[in-house]
């Protein structure tokens, strides 16, 4: 019989290994970077619009909003631009410490690959803010850093002029003159009236401070240009410098210039110039006028301090709210990611569980078919072995007897009563042997009649020449032993007794049954010729005995020597 190979479970398993990994792949949805940039640029445009309209709180809010949406790794230029605008707004509102902090925040985002105009903007902002904070050394440091950048000539000229102004603030007027004098001769400066008038004004004031009479000419020339271009803030600066110039020599003229500086400062809405003008008016006035200007100075100074403090608070609140909102969004995003991750993990667990269940089912099916195939093969082999054994017994034990009986019947006178008796004895012997062969291969009753059948089988080997003794069979609880193990006991004892009958030449056999440590122990011994231990395995009957015992996880030992009988003991787990 040819066994069919079981392909189905293996094919399904292979198919599952190919399909399941692909089921677990998830498409990664990347955030829309383009739409995010559009949103950032929209906030930047809104911030610039409010900045131009002098609505600094709204401008600051939108630039801060744009900055918070930027990617810290890829949106460097947008971050720097928004931070520079925010710093400038804080400067305009008098929050110089806040402006410094905001500008410094932009420094880590500067790199050599970007347009250096971004660095230029940040360095100039820091220079201005340190000037306002009277930290002139740091102001010079950042102005000089800006001057060393690869930027256009106009921006370089801006840094040169700012460096000169810083030296003026440090009272180093000679260094300022060394910078400003060649600066006023540059064609780019001359062609820009606003820059040219500022440079002339600063040069004139520096000459005045070092006692050079050329100073007044430069101051007047500067004022003339500013009037022509209607630069109110510039005119306020010129009037302040002229007030200082005439304060000692012409107090009345100085007072007139101070009033003009106050008017222009008020028109330009510059509080610092108004306060400086009032301070000079107090110094150049007397009596009630001085008192009036003093009260006005105190009132404006108190008001601007409150305004600037409110502005600082407002900027701090905008930053705090933005940071808080960002942190809350980050927490929400983290929670969302964790929730999604938990769902994915649960899906993966479920998928793995389904997979394991399928593997279990398919393995069971595969094992069922596999064991069934093995069982069929074993049954076929067992049938073949049984048939071979029966054929051998028939040939060895019956064929010769049948032949001799037939020959006896053909050659002898059957009319003789003696011959008839011999013939009948021979036929009875043939019948007995046939009956024994049938019993050896018949079905074994493993239920109520097992013990009786086992006794009958053992007793059948009792003859006039052989005495078989049984000890302890009835004291053992045979119901505790499984059916397949009862069959093994039956067949093993049958094999041993057949082997004894064929080879042992014994006259006494003892079979003892007892229970030891949850096992059935059976001891067999006879007083036959025995055999050498190394020859035991060559006997098929004893080899079958050992195989049967080991198949049910039992153990067996042999003890035999030539001319000293044969002993074996085997244990079967209950």
C-alpha positions, 0 to 999 in steps of 0.5 A, a space after each residue: 500500500 502506497 501512502 499519500 503525502 499530506 501537502 495541504 497543512 504545509 502549503 497553508 503554513 507557508 502561505 501564512 508566513 508569506 501573507 501575515 508579515 505583509 498584513 502587519 505593514 502600516 502605511 506611514 502618513 507623513 505630515 504635510 510639510 507644504 501646508 505647514 509652511 504656508 501657515 507659518 508664512 501666513 503668520 509671518 505676513 500678519 506679523 509684518 503687517 501689524 508691525 508696519 501699522 505700529 500694532 506691536 502686541 499683535 505683531 509680536 503675537 503672530 511672529 511668536 506663533 510662526 516661530 512656534 510652528 517652525 521645525 527646529 531642524 529645517 526652518 532656521 531662516 523663518 525662526 531667525 526672521 521671526 525672532 529678529 522681528 520680536 527682538 526689534 519690537 521689544 526694543 521699540 517698546 523699551 524692553 531691552 532685556 527681553 530684546 536681548 534674550 530674544 535675539 540671543 535665542 536666534 544665535 543657535 540657528 545661525 549657520 554658514 550655509 544660509 544667507 548672511 543677511 540673517 546674521 547681520 540682522 541679529 548682530 545689529 539688533 544685539 549691538 543696539 540693545 547692548 548700547 541701550 543697556 550701556 554694555 558698550 563692549 558687547 555692543 562693539 563685539 557684535 557690531 564688529 562681528 557683523 562688519 566681518 560678514 560677507 554682506 553688501 557695502 551698505 550694510 557694512 557702512 551701517 556697522 561702521 557708523 554704529 561702531 563710531 557711535 559706540 565709541 562716542 558713548 564710551 567718550 572715546 571721541 578721537 576714535 569716533 572722529 577717526 572713523 566718521 571723517 573718512 565715512 562722510 567722504 564715501 560716495 554711498 554715504 553722501 548719496 544717502 541724505 539720511 545717513 549723511 546727515 547722521 554722520 555729519 551730526 555725530 562728527 560735529 558733536 565729536 569735534 565739539 566734545 574734543 574742543 575742535 571749533 569745526 564741530 558747529 559747522 558739521 552740526 549746522 550742515 547736518 540740521 540743514 539736510 534734515 530740514 530739507 528731507 523733513 526728518 523730524 527724528 533726525 532734527 530732534 537729535 540735531 537740536 539736542 546736540 545744539 542744546 548741549 553745544 550752547 548750554 554753557 555759552 548761550 543758555 537762552 539759545 540752548 533753551 530754544 533748541 531744547 524746546 525745538 527738540 521736545 517738539 520734534 521728539 513729540 511729533 516723532 513720538 519718541 519718548 526718549 528724546 522727549 525726556 532728554 529734551 525736558 532734562 535739558 530744558 530743566 537745566 536751561 530754565 529757571 523758576 516756575 519754568 524749570 518746575 513746570 518742566 520737572 513735573 512734566 518730566 516726572 509725569 512722562 517718565 512715570 507713564 513710560 515706565 508703566 507702559 514699558 513694564 506693561 509691554 514687558 509683561 505682555 511680551 512675557 505673557 505671550 511667550 508663556 502662553 505660547 510655550 504652555 500651548 506648545 507643551 499642551 499640544 505636545 502632551 496631546 500629541 504624545 498621548 495620541 501617539 501612545 494611544 495609537 501605539 497601544 492600538 497597534 500593539 493590541 492589533 499586533 497581539 491579536 494578529 499574533 494570537 490569530 496566527 498562533 491559533 492558526 498554527 496550532 490548528 494547522 499543526 494539529 491537522 498536520 500531526 493528525 495526518 502525520 500520525 495517521 500515516 505512521 499508524 497506517 504504516 505501523 499497522 501494515 508493518 505489524 500485519 506483515 510481521 504477523 503474517 511472516 511469523 505465522 507463515 514461519 510457524 506454519 512452515 516450521 511447526 506444522 508443515 513437517 508434521 503434516 507431511 509426515 502424517 500424510 506420508 504415514 497415511 499413504 504408506 501404512 495400513 490404516 486398517 490396523 487399530 494401532 496405525 489408526 491410533 498413531 494417525 489420530 495422535 498426529 492429527 491431534 498434535 497438528 490441531 493443538 499446534 494450529 490452535 496455539 498459533 491462532 491464540 498467539 495472534 488472536 484478539 486479546 480481551 483487556 476488560 473483565 476477562 483479561 486476567 483469566 485469558 492471561 492465566 489460560 495463555 500461561 497455563 497452555 505452556 504447562 506440560 508434563 516436562 515443564 511446570 509454570 508457576 504464577 505468583 501475585 497475579 491476583 493481588 494486582 489491580 489490573 483495572 489500573 493498567 491501560 488497555 494497551 499496556 495489558 496487551 504489552 504484558 500479554 504479548 511479552 509474557 507470550 514471547 518469553 514463554 515461546 522462547 522458553 519452549 523453543 530454546 530453554 529446555 527448562 523444566 521450571 518457570 516462575 512468573 511473579 507480579 508485584 507493584 513497586 512505586 506506581 509501576 507494575 514489576 514482572 519477574 520471569 525466571 527459568 532453569 533452562 540452558 540460558 545463553 551468553 548475554 551478547 547473544 540475546 539481541 540476536 534472538 528476534 523474540 527477545 528483541 521484540 520483548 525489549 522493543 515493546 517494553 521501551 515503547 510504553 516508557 518501561 524498563 527491562 533487564 536481562 540476567 542470563 549465563 550459559 547453563 545457569 538459566 534465564 532471568 528477566 525483569 521489566 517494569 511498566 508505568 501504571 
